[in-house]
Amino acid sequence: MSCIRSTLLLSFTLAAGLALSGCANKPSPPGFLSAAQTAMARGSQAYLEGDSRRSAIEYQRAVQLLSQTGRADLIAKAVLTQCAAAVTGLEFKGCLAFDALAQDASQADQAYARLLNGELQAKDVVNLPDTHRQLGRAMAKFIALKGQAQPTEAELAAVLSEGLAAAQAQTGPFSQLLALALLRRYGWPDGLLWPSGVSLAEAQGWRRPLLAWLEVGLQEKNRSGDVITRERLLRQRQRVLEPGSRPR
């Protein structure tokens, strides 16, 4: 869970800046903020492991703790974290819980929500968190190219490579998986993505995204007719789905 917790730490601490102001002699955040951050990390870990029930409980606890402040920016961090975890599992159902907070959310959170929802606009890139700006820039270029009548193969190849490089530059497996999932959402070819998705998820023992990326690989190999790789992926999926490993 440490990689997820450290991924959340920077953005969460920045958002909590007002709550921490005036505490120069007490650098540690208030207890409820630490508890909310821990609940968010546990919720993400449970989701990635395939435990939907435990994940929902932890995320709900985080929202309840942050609701004590009444601050949309803090509550939005918990909501967007849950939505980001869902995207890593290739669940592109939208971040509906953010809608109730959008009016009072920061421009950065609004831009991030649109990124997760597959609705990124060119103007959003400058407002994205630093860690996602390079990725967002590649996506905005790709959207613009798809709007052209006849983009050249060189232009498409360059922006596809830029997106992949941005995903590889992410720090930690959670952020890398999220970036790969977002690339798929925005139209990057499956063949460029699924091997890295499988490799990252299996290395962490994250069943939910592993099963999702195995399915993507199976679909891609069905299309290409690569029977040997397809059979290998089927055997791996079956091992993940053996009793005791099935996502709940």
C-alpha positions as protocol buffer text, in pm:
chain_id: "A"
residue {
  index: 1
  type: MET
  ca { x: 0 y: 0 z: 0 }
}
residue {
  index: 2
  type: SER
  ca { x: 303 y: 228 z: 43 }
}
residue {
  index: 3
  type: CYS
  ca { x: 326 y: 319 z: -328 }
}
residue {
  index: 4
  type: ILE
  ca { x: -40 y: 425 z: -333 }
}
residue {
  index: 5
  type: ARG
  ca { x: -8 y: 617 z: -8 }
}
residue {
  index: 6
  type: SER
  ca { x: 295 y: 810 z: -131 }
}
residue {
  index: 7
  type: THR
  ca { x: 116 y: 885 z: -460 }
}
residue {
  index: 8
  type: LEU
  ca { x: -168 y: 1043 z: -263 }
}
residue {
  index: 9
  type: LEU
  ca { x: 52 y: 1227 z: -15 }
}
residue {
  index: 10
  type: LEU
  ca { x: 163 y: 1527 z: -222 }
}
residue {
  index: 11
  type: SER
  ca { x: -172 y: 1622 z: -376 }
}
residue {
  index: 12
  type: PHE
  ca { x: -357 y: 1560 z: -51 }
}
residue {
  index: 13
  type: THR
  ca { x: -116 y: 1769 z: 155 }
}
residue {
  index: 14
  type: LEU
  ca { x: -132 y: 2055 z: -94 }
}
residue {
  index: 15
  type: ALA
  ca { x: -509 y: 2051 z: -87 }
}
residue {
  index: 16
  type: ALA
  ca { x: -503 y: 2058 z: 291 }
}
residue {
  index: 17
  type: GLY
  ca { x: -282 y: 2366 z: 297 }
}
residue {
  index: 18
  type: LEU
  ca { x: -544 y: 2589 z: 458 }
}
residue {
  index: 19
  type: ALA
  ca { x: -603 y: 2339 z: 736 }
}
residue {
  index: 20
  type: LEU
  ca { x: -232 y: 2325 z: 805 }
}
residue {
  index: 21
  type: SER
  ca { x: -168 y: 2700 z: 791 }
}
residue {
  index: 22
  type: GLY
  ca { x: -58 y: 2864 z: 1110 }
}
residue {
  index: 23
  type: CYS
  ca { x: 91 y: 2538 z: 1238 }
}
residue {
  index: 24
  type: ALA
  ca { x: 457 y: 2611 z: 1177 }
}
residue {
  index: 25
  type: ASN
  ca { x: 550 y: 2454 z: 1508 }
}
residue {
  index: 26
  type: LYS
  ca { x: 341 y: 2144 z: 1437 }
}
residue {
  index: 27
  type: PRO
  ca { x: 436 y: 2010 z: 1092 }
}
residue {
  index: 28
  type: SER
  ca { x: 228 y: 1694 z: 1127 }
}
residue {
  index: 29
  type: PRO
  ca { x: -120 y: 1719 z: 972 }
}
residue {
  index: 30
  type: PRO
  ca { x: -429 y: 1698 z: 1195 }
}
residue {
  index: 31
  type: GLY
  ca { x: -535 y: 1347 z: 1286 }
}
residue {
  index: 32
  type: PHE
  ca { x: -845 y: 1342 z: 1072 }
}
residue {
  index: 33
  type: LEU
  ca { x: -641 y: 1429 z: 761 }
}
residue {
  index: 34
  type: SER
  ca { x: -396 y: 1147 z: 827 }
}
residue {
  index: 35
  type: ALA
  ca { x: -685 y: 909 z: 892 }
}
residue {
  index: 36
  type: ALA
  ca { x: -857 y: 1016 z: 569 }
}
residue {
  index: 37
  type: GLN
  ca { x: -539 y: 971 z: 370 }
}
residue {
  index: 38
  type: THR
  ca { x: -492 y: 623 z: 517 }
}
residue {
  index: 39
  type: ALA
  ca { x: -853 y: 532 z: 435 }
}
residue {
  index: 40
  type: MET
  ca { x: -807 y: 654 z: 77 }
}
residue {
  index: 41
  type: ALA
  ca { x: -494 y: 442 z: 35 }
}
residue {
  index: 42
  type: ARG
  ca { x: -663 y: 138 z: 187 }
}
residue {
  index: 43
  type: GLY
  ca { x: -965 y: 190 z: -36 }
}
residue {
  index: 44
  type: SER
  ca { x: -748 y: 200 z: -345 }
}
residue {
  index: 45
  type: GLN
  ca { x: -551 y: -106 z: -236 }
}
residue {
  index: 46
  type: ALA
  ca { x: -870 y: -303 z: -168 }
}
residue {
  index: 47
  type: TYR
  ca { x: -1012 y: -205 z: -505 }
}
residue {
  index: 48
  type: LEU
  ca { x: -698 y: -310 z: -689 }
}
residue {
  index: 49
  type: GLU
  ca { x: -698 y: -643 z: -505 }
}
residue {
  index: 50
  type: GLY
  ca { x: -1058 y: -697 z: -610 }
}
residue {
  index: 51
  type: ASP
  ca { x: -1235 y: -639 z: -278 }
}
residue {
  index: 52
  type: SER
  ca { x: -1514 y: -400 z: -376 }
}
residue {
  index: 53
  type: ARG
  ca { x: -1691 y: -412 z: -39 }
}
residue {
  index: 54
  type: ARG
  ca { x: -1386 y: -320 z: 167 }
}
residue {
  index: 55
  type: SER
  ca { x: -1292 y: -57 z: -88 }
}
residue {
  index: 56
  type: ALA
  ca { x: -1631 y: 113 z: -65 }
}
residue {
  index: 57
  type: ILE
  ca { x: -1615 y: 115 z: 316 }
}
residue {
  index: 58
  type: GLU
  ca { x: -1271 y: 278 z: 322 }
}
residue {
  index: 59
  type: TYR
  ca { x: -1359 y: 543 z: 65 }
}
residue {
  index: 60
  type: GLN
  ca { x: -1680 y: 623 z: 251 }
}
residue {
  index: 61
  type: ARG
  ca { x: -1480 y: 666 z: 570 }
}
residue {
  index: 62
  type: ALA
  ca { x: -1243 y: 907 z: 395 }
}
residue {
  index: 63
  type: VAL
  ca { x: -1533 y: 1116 z: 264 }
}
residue {
  index: 64
  type: GLN
  ca { x: -1698 y: 1121 z: 606 }
}
residue {
  index: 65
  type: LEU
  ca { x: -1377 y: 1239 z: 774 }
}
residue {
  index: 66
  type: LEU
  ca { x: -1319 y: 1514 z: 519 }
}
residue {
  index: 67
  type: SER
  ca { x: -1683 y: 1620 z: 525 }
}
residue {
  index: 68
  type: GLN
  ca { x: -1616 y: 1742 z: 879 }
}
residue {
  index: 69
  type: THR
  ca { x: -1445 y: 2041 z: 718 }
}
residue {
  index: 70
  type: GLY
  ca { x: -1720 y: 2113 z: 467 }
}
residue {
  index: 71
  type: ARG
  ca { x: -1445 y: 2183 z: 213 }
}
residue {
  index: 72
  type: ALA
  ca { x: -1515 y: 2075 z: -142 }
}
residue {
  index: 73
  type: ASP
  ca { x: -1145 y: 2064 z: -233 }
}
residue {
  index: 74
  type: LEU
  ca { x: -1065 y: 1809 z: 37 }
}
residue {
  index: 75
  type: ILE
  ca { x: -1371 y: 1593 z: -27 }
}
residue {
  index: 76
  type: ALA
  ca { x: -1292 y: 1606 z: -399 }
}
residue {
  index: 77
  type: LYS
  ca { x: -952 y: 1448 z: -333 }
}
residue {
  index: 78
  type: ALA
  ca { x: -1120 y: 1138 z: -188 }
}
residue {
  index: 79
  type: VAL
  ca { x: -1377 y: 1122 z: -466 }
}
residue {
  index: 80
  type: LEU
  ca { x: -1120 y: 1167 z: -743 }
}
residue {
  index: 81
  type: THR
  ca { x: -891 y: 909 z: -584 }
}
residue {
  index: 82
  type: GLN
  ca { x: -1174 y: 655 z: -596 }
}
residue {
  index: 83
  type: CYS
  ca { x: -1247 y: 746 z: -957 }
}
residue {
  index: 84
  type: ALA
  ca { x: -879 y: 716 z: -1051 }
}
residue {
  index: 85
  type: ALA
  ca { x: -862 y: 369 z: -897 }
}
residue {
  index: 86
  type: ALA
  ca { x: -1163 y: 265 z: -1104 }
}
residue {
  index: 87
  type: VAL
  ca { x: -990 y: 389 z: -1419 }
}
residue {
  index: 88
  type: THR
  ca { x: -684 y: 173 z: -1342 }
}
residue {
  index: 89
  type: GLY
  ca { x: -923 y: -123 z: -1353 }
}
residue {
  index: 90
  type: LEU
  ca { x: -1035 y: -2 z: -1698 }
}
residue {
  index: 91
  type: GLU
  ca { x: -1378 y: 91 z: -1562 }
}
residue {
  index: 92
  type: PHE
  ca { x: -1463 y: 399 z: -1765 }
}
residue {
  index: 93
  type: LYS
  ca { x: -1796 y: 476 z: -1601 }
}
residue {
  index: 94
  type: GLY
  ca { x: -1731 y: 841 z: -1524 }
}
residue {
  index: 95
  type: CYS
  ca { x: -1677 y: 1022 z: -1195 }
}
residue {
  index: 96
  type: LEU
  ca { x: -2038 y: 1102 z: -1113 }
}
residue {
  index: 97
  type: ALA
  ca { x: -1972 y: 1164 z: -743 }
}
residue {
  index: 98
  type: PHE
  ca { x: -1758 y: 1462 z: -839 }
}
residue {
  index: 99
  type: ASP
  ca { x: -2049 y: 1640 z: -1009 }
}
residue {
  index: 100
  type: ALA
  ca { x: -2196 y: 1752 z: -676 }
}
residue {
  index: 101
  type: LEU
  ca { x: -1860 y: 1911 z: -586 }
}
residue {
  index: 102
  type: ALA
  ca { x: -1763 y: 2055 z: -924 }
}
residue {
  index: 103
  type: GLN
  ca { x: -1907 y: 2401 z: -868 }
}
residue {
  index: 104
  type: ASP
  ca { x: -1687 y: 2460 z: -562 }
}
residue {
  index: 105
  type: ALA
  ca { x: -1387 y: 2255 z: -674 }
}
residue {
  index: 106
  type: SER
  ca { x: -1060 y: 2404 z: -790 }
}
residue {
  index: 107
  type: GLN
  ca { x: -975 y: 2440 z: -1158 }
}
residue {
  index: 108
  type: ALA
  ca { x: -709 y: 2172 z: -1108 }
}
residue {
  index: 109
  type: ASP
  ca { x: -962 y: 1924 z: -971 }
}
residue {
  index: 110
  type: GLN
  ca { x: -1211 y: 2007 z: -1245 }
}
residue {
  index: 111
  type: ALA
  ca { x: -944 y: 1950 z: -1510 }
}
residue {
  index: 112
  type: TYR
  ca { x: -840 y: 1623 z: -1346 }
}
residue {
  index: 113
  type: ALA
  ca { x: -1200 y: 1504 z: -1333 }
}
residue {
  index: 114
  type: ARG
  ca { x: -1241 y: 1576 z: -1704 }
}
residue {
  index: 115
  type: LEU
  ca { x: -916 y: 1387 z: -1771 }
}
residue {
  index: 116
  type: LEU
  ca { x: -1049 y: 1083 z: -1586 }
}
residue {
  index: 117
  type: ASN
  ca { x: -1387 y: 1109 z: -1758 }
}
residue {
  index: 118
  type: GLY
  ca { x: -1236 y: 1113 z: -2108 }
}
residue {
  index: 119
  type: GLU
  ca { x: -1346 y: 1473 z: -2158 }
}
residue {
  index: 120
  type: LEU
  ca { x: -1011 y: 1653 z: -2151 }
}
residue {
  index: 121
  type: GLN
  ca { x: -1002 y: 1991 z: -2324 }
}
residue {
  index: 122
  type: ALA
  ca { x: -690 y: 2164 z: -2451 }
}
residue {
  index: 123
  type: LYS
  ca { x: -738 y: 2444 z: -2197 }
}
residue {
  index: 124
  type: ASP
  ca { x: -729 y: 2187 z: -1912 }
}
residue {
  index: 125
  type: VAL
  ca { x: -367 y: 2086 z: -1965 }
}
residue {
  index: 126
  type: VAL
  ca { x: -220 y: 2386 z: -1784 }
}
residue {
  index: 127
  type: ASN
  ca { x: -441 y: 2314 z: -1482 }
}
residue {
  index: 128
  type: LEU
  ca { x: -355 y: 1946 z: -1450 }
}
residue {
  index: 129
  type: PRO
  ca { x: -125 y: 1832 z: -1167 }
}
residue {
  index: 130
  type: ASP
  ca { x: 240 y: 1847 z: -1270 }
}
residue {
  index: 131
  type: THR
  ca { x: 257 y: 1467 z: -1273 }
}
residue {
  index: 132
  type: HIS
  ca { x: -17 y: 1447 z: -1537 }
}
residue {
  index: 133
  type: ARG
  ca { x: 62 y: 1751 z: -1750 }
}
residue {
  index: 134
  type: GLN
  ca { x: 290 y: 1575 z: -1999 }
}
residue {
  index: 135
  type: LEU
  ca { x: 30 y: 1301 z: -2036 }
}
residue {
  index: 136
  type: GLY
  ca { x: -249 y: 1554 z: -2080 }
}
residue {
  index: 137
  type: ARG
  ca { x: -47 y: 1742 z: -2341 }
}
residue {
  index: 138
  type: ALA
  ca { x: -6 y: 1424 z: -2549 }
}
residue {
  index: 139
  type: MET
  ca { x: -378 y: 1349 z: -2518 }
}
residue {
  index: 140
  type: ALA
  ca { x: -475 y: 1701 z: -2626 }
}
residue {
  index: 141
  type: LYS
  ca { x: -249 y: 1665 z: -2931 }
}
residue {
  index: 142
  type: PHE
  ca { x: -402 y: 1327 z: -3013 }
}
residue {
  index: 143
  type: ILE
  ca { x: -756 y: 1467 z: -2987 }
}
residue {
  index: 144
  type: ALA
  ca { x: -659 y: 1753 z: -3217 }
}
residue {
  index: 145
  type: LEU
  ca { x: -502 y: 1513 z: -3469 }
}
residue {
  index: 146
  type: LYS
  ca { x: -812 y: 1293 z: -3474 }
}
residue {
  index: 147
  type: GLY
  ca { x: -1011 y: 1606 z: -3558 }
}
residue {
  index: 148
  type: GLN
  ca { x: -803 y: 1664 z: -3869 }
}
residue {
  index: 149
  type: ALA
  ca { x: -919 y: 1530 z: -4203 }
}
residue {
  index: 150
  type: GLN
  ca { x: -594 y: 1350 z: -4286 }
}
residue {
  index: 151
  type: PRO
  ca { x: -328 y: 1343 z: -4015 }
}
residue {
  index: 152
  type: THR
  ca { x: 0 y: 1199 z: -4137 }
}
residue {
  index: 153
  type: GLU
  ca { x: 137 y: 870 z: -4010 }
}
residue {
  index: 154
  type: ALA
  ca { x: 442 y: 1052 z: -3878 }
}
residue {
  index: 155
  type: GLU
  ca { x: 227 y: 1291 z: -3676 }
}
residue {
  index: 156
  type: LEU
  ca { x: 26 y: 1006 z: -3526 }
}
residue {
  index: 157
  type: ALA
  ca { x: 337 y: 801 z: -3449 }
}
residue {
  index: 158
  type: ALA
  ca { x: 498 y: 1099 z: -3276 }
}
residue {
  index: 159
  type: VAL
  ca { x: 202 y: 1170 z: -3048 }
}
residue {
  index: 160
  type: LEU
  ca { x: 153 y: 800 z: -2968 }
}
residue {
  index: 161
  type: SER
  ca { x: 518 y: 781 z: -2864 }
}
residue {
  index: 162
  type: GLU
  ca { x: 482 y: 1098 z: -2659 }
}
residue {
  index: 163
  type: GLY
  ca { x: 190 y: 947 z: -2468 }
}
residue {
  index: 164
  type: LEU
  ca { x: 374 y: 624 z: -2398 }
}
residue {
  index: 165
  type: ALA
  ca { x: 679 y: 815 z: -2278 }
}
residue {
  index: 166
  type: ALA
  ca { x: 460 y: 1020 z: -2044 }
}
residue {
  index: 167
  type: ALA
  ca { x: 312 y: 700 z: -1899 }
}
residue {
  index: 168
  type: GLN
  ca { x: 656 y: 547 z: -1845 }
}
residue {
  index: 169
  type: ALA
  ca { x: 772 y: 867 z: -1674 }
}
residue {
  index: 170
  type: GLN
  ca { x: 507 y: 836 z: -1403 }
}
residue {
  index: 171
  type: THR
  ca { x: 638 y: 759 z: -1056 }
}
residue {
  index: 172
  type: GLY
  ca { x: 518 y: 430 z: -910 }
}
residue {
  index: 173
  type: PRO
  ca { x: 307 y: 144 z: -1046 }
}
residue {
  index: 174
  type: PHE
  ca { x: -29 y: 298 z: -950 }
}
residue {
  index: 175
  type: SER
  ca { x: 42 y: 616 z: -1146 }
}
residue {
  index: 176
  type: GLN
  ca { x: 183 y: 419 z: -1439 }
}
residue {
  index: 177
  type: LEU
  ca { x: -122 y: 193 z: -1455 }
}
residue {
  index: 178
  type: LEU
  ca { x: -351 y: 493 z: -1437 }
}
residue {
  index: 179
  type: ALA
  ca { x: -163 y: 657 z: -1723 }
}
residue {
  index: 180
  type: LEU
  ca { x: -186 y: 344 z: -1939 }
}
residue {
  index: 181
  type: ALA
  ca { x: -558 y: 316 z: -1869 }
}
residue {
  index: 182
  type: LEU
  ca { x: -608 y: 680 z: -1965 }
}
residue {
  index: 183
  type: LEU
  ca { x: -415 y: 628 z: -2288 }
}
residue {
  index: 184
  type: ARG
  ca { x: -653 y: 346 z: -2372 }
}
residue {
  index: 185
  type: ARG
  ca { x: -952 y: 562 z: -2289 }
}
residue {
  index: 186
  type: TYR
  ca { x: -828 y: 831 z: -2526 }
}
residue {
  index: 187
  type: GLY
  ca { x: -769 y: 590 z: -2813 }
}
residue {
  index: 188
  type: TRP
  ca { x: -412 y: 459 z: -2798 }
}
residue {
  index: 189
  type: PRO
  ca { x: -392 y: 116 z: -2969 }
}
residue {
  index: 190
  type: ASP
  ca { x: -433 y: -181 z: -2735 }
}
residue {
  index: 191
  type: GLY
  ca { x: -127 y: -352 z: -2875 }
}
residue {
  index: 192
  type: LEU
  ca { x: 93 y: -72 z: -2744 }
}
residue {
  index: 193
  type: LEU
  ca { x: -56 y: -86 z: -2395 }
}
residue {
  index: 194
  type: TRP
  ca { x: -164 y: -426 z: -2269 }
}
residue {
  index: 195
  type: PRO
  ca { x: 182 y: -588 z: -2221 }
}
residue {
  index: 196
  type: SER
  ca { x: 287 y: -307 z: -1986 }
}
residue {
  index: 197
  type: GLY
  ca { x: -52 y: -315 z: -1813 }
}
residue {
  index: 198
  type: VAL
  ca { x: -23 y: -687 z: -1745 }
}
residue {
  index: 199
  type: SER
  ca { x: 338 y: -658 z: -1633 }
}
residue {
  index: 200
  type: LEU
  ca { x: 269 y: -374 z: -1387 }
}
residue {
  index: 201
  type: ALA
  ca { x: -44 y: -533 z: -1239 }
}
residue {
  index: 202
  type: GLU
  ca { x: 102 y: -881 z: -1197 }
}
residue {
  index: 203
  type: ALA
  ca { x: 416 y: -741 z: -1034 }
}
residue {
  index: 204
  type: GLN
  ca { x: 200 y: -580 z: -764 }
}
residue {
  index: 205
  type: GLY
  ca { x: -47 y: -867 z: -729 }
}
residue {
  index: 206
  type: TRP
  ca { x: -333 y: -634 z: -825 }
}
residue {
  index: 207
  type: ARG
  ca { x: -598 y: -876 z: -948 }
}
residue {
  index: 208
  type: ARG
  ca { x: -855 y: -632 z: -1080 }
}
residue {
  index: 209
  type: PRO
  ca { x: -638 y: -439 z: -1326 }
}
residue {
  index: 210
  type: LEU
  ca { x: -451 y: -760 z: -1412 }
}
residue {
  index: 211
  type: LEU
  ca { x: -772 y: -931 z: -1519 }
}
residue {
  index: 212
  type: ALA
  ca { x: -878 y: -622 z: -1711 }
}
residue {
  index: 213
  type: TRP
  ca { x: -551 y: -598 z: -1902 }
}
residue {
  index: 214
  type: LEU
  ca { x: -544 y: -974 z: -1965 }
}
residue {
  index: 215
  type: GLU
  ca { x: -885 y: -934 z: -2128 }
}
residue {
  index: 216
  type: VAL
  ca { x: -751 y: -652 z: -2344 }
}
residue {
  index: 217
  type: GLY
  ca { x: -459 y: -872 z: -2446 }
}
residue {
  index: 218
  type: LEU
  ca { x: -692 y: -1160 z: -2527 }
}
residue {
  index: 219
  type: GLN
  ca { x: -906 y: -938 z: -2747 }
}
residue {
  index: 220
  type: GLU
  ca { x: -601 y: -806 z: -2927 }
}
residue {
  index: 221
  type: LYS
  ca { x: -464 y: -1156 z: -2986 }
}
residue {
  index: 222
  type: ASN
  ca { x: -803 y: -1275 z: -3109 }
}
residue {
  index: 223
  type: ARG
  ca { x: -792 y: -999 z: -3367 }
}
residue {
  index: 224
  type: SER
  ca { x: -434 y: -1074 z: -3471 }
}
residue {
  index: 225
  type: GLY
  ca { x: -474 y: -1452 z: -3470 }
}
residue {
  index: 226
  type: ASP
  ca { x: -181 y: -1511 z: -3234 }
}
residue {
  index: 227
  type: VAL
  ca { x: -306 y: -1840 z: -3090 }
}
residue {
  index: 228
  type: ILE
  ca { x: 4 y: -1919 z: -2881 }
}
residue {
  index: 229
  type: THR
  ca { x: -3 y: -1591 z: -2688 }
}
residue {
  index: 230
  type: ARG
  ca { x: -379 y: -1608 z: -2657 }
}
residue {
  index: 231
  type: GLU
  ca { x: -363 y: -1952 z: -2495 }
}
residue {
  index: 232
  type: ARG
  ca { x: -90 y: -1836 z: -2257 }
}
residue {
  index: 233
  type: LEU
  ca { x: -302 y: -1538 z: -2149 }
}
residue {
  index: 234
  type: LEU
  ca { x: -603 y: -1765 z: -2100 }
}
residue {
  index: 235
  type: ARG
  ca { x: -402 y: -1991 z: -1870 }
}
residue {
  index: 236
  type: GLN
  ca { x: -278 y: -1692 z: -1671 }
}
residue {
  index: 237
  type: ARG
  ca { x: -632 y: -1555 z: -1636 }
}
residue {
  index: 238
  type: GLN
  ca { x: -757 y: -1891 z: -1516 }
}
residue {
  index: 239
  type: ARG
  ca { x: -491 y: -1904 z: -1246 }
}
residue {
  index: 240
  type: VAL
  ca { x: -593 y: -1556 z: -1126 }
}
residue {
  index: 241
  type: LEU
  ca { x: -957 y: -1663 z: -1118 }
}
residue {
  index: 242
  type: GLU
  ca { x: -899 y: -1979 z: -917 }
}
residue {
  index: 243
  type: PRO
  ca { x: -1100 y: -2000 z: -590 }
}
residue {
  index: 244
  type: GLY
  ca { x: -976 y: -1751 z: -337 }
}
residue {
  index: 245
  type: SER
  ca { x: -847 y: -1510 z: -599 }
}
residue {
  index: 246
  type: ARG
  ca { x: -1171 y: -1398 z: -765 }
}
residue {
  index: 247
  type: PRO
  ca { x: -1251 y: -1023 z: -736 }
}
residue {
  index: 248
  type: ARG
  ca { x: -1551 y: -955 z: -515 }
}
